[in-house]
């Protein structure tokens, strides 16, 4: 399983993202895949809201 943890630091504009993986995917691939999935779902949500307004 893949685990990601976002931690705050003492700096206001800094965070640490730790990604643990089984090795099947590189951490960067997991992050990019997550961003792509989030983008897709947000577009679908936006379309749903647009259709709801009509």
Secondary structure in CASP SS format (residue, H / E / C, confidence):
PFRMAT SS
TARGET T0000
AUTHOR 0000-0000-0000
METHOD secondary structure of the structure
MODEL  1
X C 1.00
X C 1.00
X E 1.00
X E 1.00
X E 1.00
X E 1.00
X E 1.00
X E 1.00
X C 1.00
X C 1.00
X C 1.00
X C 1.00
X C 1.00
X C 1.00
X E 1.00
X E 1.00
X E 1.00
X E 1.00
X E 1.00
X E 1.00
X C 1.00
X C 1.00
X C 1.00
X C 1.00
X C 1.00
X C 1.00
X H 1.00
X H 1.00
X H 1.00
X H 1.00
X H 1.00
X H 1.00
X H 1.00
X H 1.00
X H 1.00
X H 1.00
X H 1.00
X H 1.00
X H 1.00
X H 1.00
X H 1.00
X H 1.00
X H 1.00
X H 1.00
X H 1.00
X H 1.00
X H 1.00
X H 1.00
X H 1.00
X H 1.00
X H 1.00
X H 1.00
X H 1.00
X C 1.00
END
